């Protein structure tokens, strides 16, 4: 059995203002750094076997305290990247809300491909593919995966057998943890959107 901890990165100054997407050089703010330390305190007692992260700075900076506490090297994996929003990247949400494609994303997300970017189905496939690769590996253990809100929601929707159109119903706040318990036969969702300070009592056997 393997436990996957899906961790959203901590807060940045872009939160709720602009669509950060895959833009580089967006770092945690003071609140985000506090989030990272709180996550390290919660994850510290767990025997982490691996720490994976999206290559974006905000995810890596969130992962660093936990990896240091666990004495683990951070494994960067492109499949944990944020959704590629293409031409929408960097736009303020006030502008996005008036765009037809933004309305389509929230009503018929399975039909949308971001202009110059990827579809949500493609983003879901790559993220789930990475998790299935861990699931298929030998042995057991606990792995922390530091990534992004939509990446986590899309993966959870897959394992909850939710249609892609319903993934917006799931909430993943900054620095929250969602827990998957996986075996070769089944996947159980043991927690969704647990705040950074929530005690985690998980065990891989």
N, C-alpha and C positions, 0 to 999 in steps of 0.2 A: 504494500500500500504506500502511496505517495501523497503528501499534502502539498498543494500549491496555494501559496498566499499571493493573491493579486493585489498589489499595492499601487494606489494612485499617487503620483508625485504631490509634494506640498505646494503651498500657495505661491503665486507669483503676482507681480503688479499688473499682469495682463488679464488676470482672472475676472470674468464677467464684463470685460471692456472690449477686447479684441480677440479674434480667432487666431491663436498662436500657431496652431498646426505644427509644421515641421521647421519653423524658423529657428535658426541657431541663436545662441547668445541670449536666451531668455532664462534668467536665473531665479532661484528662490529668493523671496524677500525675507524680512525678519520673521514674519509669521511662518513662512515656509521652512525656514531653518529650525524654528522651534518644533514644527511638525516632524521634521526629520529626526530630531533628538528624541521626541516622544515615541516615535516608531522604533528607534533603536532600543529604548528602554523596554518596550513591550516585546520586541522580537528577541532581545538579548538572552532571556532565559530559555529560549527554544534552541534545540540542537540543529541549527540550519546546516544543511548539506551543500547548498548552492545558493548564490545570489545572482540573479539575472537582471539586466536593465535595458530599457530603450537607450539608444545612444545620445538622446537629447540631454542637454545640461541639467534641466530641471529634474529629470528622472534620476540621473547619475548622482546629483547632489543630495537627493532624498535617500538614495541607496547607500551612500558612503558611510554614514554613522553606523548603520546596521551591519554592513559588511565588515567594518573595522571591529565592531564588538564581537562578531562571529569569527574573526580572523579568516575571512574568505575574500578571494579575489572576485571583483565584479565581472561577470561575463556579459559583454555587450551583445545584444541580439537585435538585428534590424526588424525582426518579425514582431517585436514589442513596440515598434514605432507608433507614433500618433497616426491617425488617418491622414492620408494625403489629400488635403482639401484643394489642391491646385490653385486656381486663380482666386479663390476666396480667402486664401491664407493672408493673414494680417489685417483684414478688414474689420472695422468696428461692428459690434453686434447691432448697433442702431441702424447701420447701413444694410446689414444682412437681412434684417427683419422685413425690409421692403422689397427684397428680391424674390422673384418667382421660384427660383431653384431652392431657396431656403424654406419656402412654404412646402415645396415638394418633398424636401428631405424630412420634414416633420409629419407629412401625411402619407407619402408613398415612398419610404426610404429604399425599398428593395428595387425601385425602378430608376434610381438616380445614380449617375456618375458625375463626380465633381469635375467641372471643366478643367482640363490639364492635370487632373489627379486620378484617384481611383474610386471604385464603387465601394459601398459599405460591405457588400458580399465578398469582395476581394480582401478587404481589411479583416473581415471575420475569418476568412479561410486561412490567411497567413498566421493570425494569432492562435487560432485553434490548432493549426498544424504544428506550431511550436510546442504547445501544451501536450498534444498527442504524442509528439516525439519523446518528451519527458516521460509520459505515461507508459510508453512502450519500452523504456529503458529497463535495464536490469536493476534489481535491488529495490530499496525503499528509502524514504527520507522526507525531509521538509525542504522545499525550495521557495524562496521569495522572488517574485517577479515584479519589478518596479516599472510601471508603464503609465498609460494615460486613460482618461475617463471613457472615451468611446471604445477604445481597445478592450477595456475590461467589460463594458456593457455588452459589446458584441459577443465576447467569449461567453459571458454568463447566459445570454440569450440562447446561444447554441446548446449549452449544457442543460438549460432549463426547458429545452425544446419549445422555445417561444418563436413565433414567426418574426422575421426581421422587422416587420412593420411595428412590432410592439417593443422594440428594444429601448425606446425613449421612456418607457415606464420605469426602467431601472435607474436608480440614483447611485452615483459614486462620487462622494465629496472629496475634496483634497485630503490626501494622507489617509484615506480610508483603506480598510483591508477587507477583501472578500476571500472566502475560503472554499477551496475545492478539495475533496478527498477522493482520490482516484485509485482504482485498481484496474486490472486488465479487463474485468467484466463490467464495471459500472463506475459512474461518477456521481458523487453526492455533493450538493451545494450546502455547506455547513454554516455559511455566514455571508451576508451581503452588506457592504457599506458600513462596516464596523469602524467607529471613530478611532483616531490615532491612539488614544489613551485606553482603549478597551483591552482588558486582559484576554490573552489568547491561550486557551488550553487545548492544544492539538497534539496529537501523537501519531507518528507513522510507525507501523509495525511490519 
